[in-house]
Amino acid sequence: MTDTPNSVSEAGILEYLQDLVLNSSDVEEFLDELARFSAVMLSVPGGTRYCGITLVRRKRAVTIASSDGNARILDELQNTFGDGPCLTAIREKEWVLVPDVGAERRWPEYMAVCADHNVGSILGIPFDLDGEGEAALNLYAGTADAFSVDTIDRIAEYVRTASKALNLSVRMAHLSDARDNLKAAMESRTTIDLAMGVIMGQNHCSQDAAFKILRNASSARNVKLREIAASIVATLNQGGKAETRFDE
């Protein structure tokens, strides 16, 4: 990384980012820290660059992280417009260069906004993720032609290294979500089982009949079955008598 103010070995970068993963409470916090770190690592003397990171995961809102306010505004606007260097890099899995914002003919509305924010050139480089999502790093420079071929190669090398830590963070988030979903499912199942026990006791019926009563009540009231069950259990917990004979 010879064109950065803080030249650090690949092993040193990876060690720092892995520690960052372990010390972050969630993937959003990690991405914000990664964006700030990347802006420092990829800036040059007399040429500060700011950085945005966009992460796209299935069934999740798009996550946008940034090194500062300018990057956040520009990345959010790119997402609003629905296309731009970063989103194209994610979609095509190749780096995307805007050497001169003022002369760029792609994404005219977005380029106009970038010019208003004194951006001269932009580079979008995709991260290499293993199927849990797609992401890219967006670098903004204040001058045109800020990214030479040699510079792009070095930045791409950095992104390949950072991809290992981002993969770890996204996988940990996926496992955490799976754990939370399993916990919620188990709690829901327990609540339903308790409610069925109450119905069986009050109605002197079988387990199948109790479940049918719950299901019919859910359909008739257009309320989720677990919510009907929770209301029965909550009434008992408050010392009352649960009503388990529902009008059809």
C-alpha positions as CSV (number, residue, x, y, z in Angstrom):
1,M,0.0,0.0,0.0
2,T,2.7,2.5,-0.9
3,D,0.4,5.3,-1.8
4,T,-1.2,5.6,1.6
5,P,0.0,7.7,4.5
6,N,0.0,4.6,6.8
7,S,1.6,1.7,4.9
8,V,0.6,-1.5,6.8
9,S,1.1,-5.1,5.7
10,E,-1.8,-7.2,4.5
11,A,-1.4,-9.3,7.7
12,G,-1.5,-6.2,9.8
13,I,-4.6,-4.9,8.1
14,L,-6.4,-8.3,8.4
15,E,-5.5,-8.6,12.1
16,Y,-6.8,-5.1,12.8
17,L,-10.1,-5.8,10.9
18,Q,-10.6,-9.1,12.6
19,D,-10.3,-7.5,16.0
20,L,-12.7,-4.9,14.7
21,V,-15.2,-7.6,13.9
22,L,-15.0,-9.1,17.3
23,N,-15.3,-5.7,19.1
24,S,-18.3,-4.6,17.0
25,S,-21.8,-5.2,18.4
26,D,-23.3,-5.8,14.9
27,V,-22.5,-5.6,11.2
28,E,-23.6,-2.0,10.9
29,E,-21.1,-0.9,13.6
30,F,-18.4,-2.9,11.9
31,L,-19.1,-1.3,8.5
32,D,-19.0,2.2,9.9
33,E,-15.6,1.5,11.5
34,L,-14.4,-0.2,8.3
35,A,-15.5,2.9,6.2
36,R,-13.6,5.2,8.5
37,F,-10.5,3.0,8.5
38,S,-10.6,2.6,4.7
39,A,-10.8,6.4,4.2
40,V,-7.6,6.8,6.3
41,M,-5.8,3.9,4.6
42,L,-6.7,4.9,1.1
43,S,-6.1,8.6,1.3
44,V,-2.9,10.2,0.1
45,P,-0.8,13.1,1.2
46,G,-2.7,16.3,0.2
47,G,-5.6,14.2,-1.2
48,T,-8.1,13.1,1.4
49,R,-10.6,10.6,0.2
50,Y,-13.9,9.7,1.8
51,C,-15.4,6.3,1.7
52,G,-18.8,4.7,1.6
53,I,-19.8,1.0,1.8
54,T,-23.0,-0.4,0.6
55,L,-24.1,-3.9,1.8
56,V,-27.1,-5.7,0.2
57,R,-28.5,-8.8,1.9
58,R,-31.5,-10.9,1.1
59,K,-34.6,-10.0,3.1
60,R,-32.8,-7.1,4.8
61,A,-32.7,-3.4,4.2
62,V,-29.7,-2.1,2.3
63,T,-27.0,-1.1,4.8
64,I,-25.0,2.0,4.1
65,A,-21.9,2.9,6.1
66,S,-19.7,6.0,5.6
67,S,-16.5,7.6,6.8
68,D,-18.2,11.0,7.2
69,G,-21.3,13.0,6.4
70,N,-20.4,13.7,2.8
71,A,-20.0,10.0,2.0
72,R,-23.2,9.2,3.7
73,I,-25.2,11.8,1.8
74,L,-23.7,10.7,-1.6
75,D,-24.2,7.0,-0.9
76,E,-27.8,7.5,0.3
77,L,-28.6,9.6,-2.8
78,Q,-27.0,6.9,-5.1
79,N,-29.3,4.3,-3.4
80,T,-32.3,6.7,-3.9
81,F,-31.4,7.2,-7.6
82,G,-31.2,3.4,-7.9
83,D,-27.8,3.3,-9.7
84,G,-24.3,4.7,-9.7
85,P,-20.7,3.5,-9.5
86,C,-21.1,1.5,-6.2
87,L,-24.3,-0.2,-7.1
88,T,-23.0,-1.0,-10.6
89,A,-19.8,-2.5,-9.0
90,I,-22.1,-4.7,-6.8
91,R,-24.3,-5.8,-9.7
92,E,-21.5,-6.4,-12.2
93,K,-18.9,-7.6,-9.7
94,E,-16.2,-5.4,-11.3
95,W,-14.6,-2.1,-10.3
96,V,-16.2,1.0,-11.8
97,L,-14.2,4.2,-12.3
98,V,-15.5,7.7,-12.9
99,P,-12.2,9.5,-13.7
100,D,-13.9,12.9,-14.1
101,V,-17.3,13.6,-12.6
102,G,-17.7,16.7,-14.7
103,A,-17.3,14.8,-17.9
104,E,-19.1,11.6,-17.0
105,R,-22.2,10.8,-19.1
106,R,-23.5,7.8,-17.0
107,W,-25.9,8.6,-14.1
108,P,-26.3,12.3,-15.0
109,E,-28.5,13.2,-12.0
110,Y,-26.2,11.5,-9.6
111,M,-23.1,13.1,-11.2
112,A,-24.6,16.5,-10.8
113,V,-25.1,15.9,-7.1
114,C,-21.5,14.7,-6.8
115,A,-20.2,17.8,-8.5
116,D,-22.2,20.0,-6.2
117,H,-20.4,18.2,-3.3
118,N,-17.0,19.0,-4.9
119,V,-16.3,15.4,-5.9
120,G,-13.8,15.1,-8.8
121,S,-13.6,11.4,-9.3
122,I,-15.1,8.2,-7.9
123,L,-14.1,4.5,-7.7
124,G,-16.4,1.7,-6.8
125,I,-14.8,-1.8,-6.0
126,P,-16.9,-4.9,-5.0
127,F,-16.1,-6.9,-2.0
128,D,-15.7,-10.7,-2.5
129,L,-18.4,-12.2,-0.3
130,D,-19.3,-15.9,-0.1
131,G,-23.0,-15.8,-0.7
132,E,-24.4,-14.1,2.5
133,G,-24.7,-10.8,0.6
134,E,-23.1,-8.4,-1.8
135,A,-21.2,-5.2,-1.1
136,A,-18.9,-2.6,-2.6
137,L,-16.6,0.2,-1.4
138,N,-17.1,3.6,-2.9
139,L,-14.2,6.1,-2.8
140,Y,-14.7,9.8,-3.5
141,A,-11.8,12.1,-4.4
142,G,-11.8,15.9,-4.6
143,T,-9.9,16.0,-7.9
144,A,-10.4,14.5,-11.3
145,D,-8.1,11.6,-12.4
146,A,-7.3,10.7,-8.8
147,F,-7.2,7.0,-9.4
148,S,-4.4,5.7,-11.6
149,V,-4.3,2.1,-12.8
150,D,-1.6,1.4,-10.2
151,T,-3.6,3.0,-7.5
152,I,-6.7,1.0,-8.4
153,D,-4.6,-2.2,-8.2
154,R,-3.5,-1.3,-4.7
155,I,-7.0,-0.4,-3.6
156,A,-8.4,-3.6,-5.1
157,E,-5.7,-5.5,-3.1
158,Y,-6.8,-3.7,0.1
159,V,-10.5,-4.6,-0.6
160,R,-9.6,-8.3,-1.1
161,T,-8.0,-8.3,2.3
162,A,-11.0,-6.4,3.9
163,S,-13.4,-8.9,2.3
164,K,-12.2,-11.6,4.6
165,A,-13.2,-9.6,7.7
166,L,-16.5,-8.4,6.1
167,N,-17.3,-12.1,5.3
168,L,-16.7,-12.9,8.9
169,S,-18.9,-10.1,10.1
170,V,-21.8,-10.9,7.8
171,R,-21.6,-14.6,8.7
172,M,-21.7,-13.8,12.4
173,A,-24.7,-11.5,11.8
174,H,-26.4,-14.3,9.9
175,L,-25.8,-16.8,12.7
176,S,-27.1,-14.2,15.2
177,D,-30.3,-13.7,13.2
178,A,-30.7,-17.5,12.9
179,R,-30.3,-17.8,16.7
180,D,-32.8,-15.1,17.4
181,N,-35.3,-16.6,14.9
182,L,-34.9,-20.0,16.6
183,K,-35.4,-18.5,20.0
184,A,-38.5,-16.6,18.9
185,A,-39.9,-19.8,17.3
186,M,-39.3,-21.8,20.5
187,E,-40.9,-19.1,22.6
188,S,-43.9,-19.0,20.3
189,R,-44.2,-22.8,20.3
190,T,-44.1,-22.8,24.1
191,T,-46.8,-20.1,24.3
192,I,-49.0,-22.1,22.0
193,D,-48.5,-25.3,23.9
194,L,-49.4,-23.5,27.2
195,A,-52.5,-22.0,25.6
196,M,-53.6,-25.4,24.3
197,G,-53.2,-26.9,27.8
198,V,-55.5,-24.2,29.1
199,I,-58.1,-24.9,26.4
200,M,-57.9,-28.6,27.0
201,G,-58.5,-28.2,30.7
202,Q,-61.4,-25.8,30.4
203,N,-63.1,-27.5,27.4
204,H,-62.2,-31.1,28.4
205,C,-61.0,-31.8,24.9
206,S,-58.1,-33.4,23.1
207,Q,-54.9,-31.7,22.0
208,D,-56.0,-31.7,18.3
209,A,-59.4,-30.2,19.3
210,A,-57.6,-27.5,21.4
211,F,-55.4,-26.6,18.4
212,K,-58.4,-26.4,16.1
213,I,-60.1,-24.0,18.6
214,L,-57.0,-21.8,18.5
215,R,-56.7,-21.9,14.8
216,N,-60.4,-21.1,14.2
217,A,-60.1,-18.2,16.6
218,S,-57.1,-16.9,14.8
219,S,-58.9,-17.1,11.4
220,A,-62.1,-15.6,12.7
221,R,-60.4,-12.6,14.4
222,N,-57.7,-12.2,11.7
223,V,-55.1,-12.3,14.5
224,K,-51.9,-14.5,14.4
225,L,-52.3,-17.7,16.2
226,R,-49.4,-17.0,18.6
227,E,-51.0,-13.7,19.5
228,I,-54.2,-15.4,20.5
229,A,-52.2,-17.9,22.5
230,A,-50.2,-15.2,24.2
231,S,-53.4,-13.4,25.2
232,I,-54.7,-16.6,26.9
233,V,-51.4,-17.1,28.8
234,A,-51.2,-13.4,29.7
235,T,-54.7,-13.5,31.3
236,L,-53.7,-16.4,33.4
237,N,-50.4,-14.8,34.5
238,Q,-52.4,-11.7,35.6
239,G,-54.6,-14.0,37.9
240,G,-57.6,-14.0,35.7
241,K,-59.5,-16.7,34.0
242,A,-58.8,-17.1,30.3
243,E,-61.8,-17.2,27.9
244,T,-61.2,-20.2,25.6
245,R,-64.6,-20.5,24.1
246,F,-64.4,-18.4,21.0
247,D,-67.3,-17.3,18.8
248,E,-67.0,-18.9,15.4
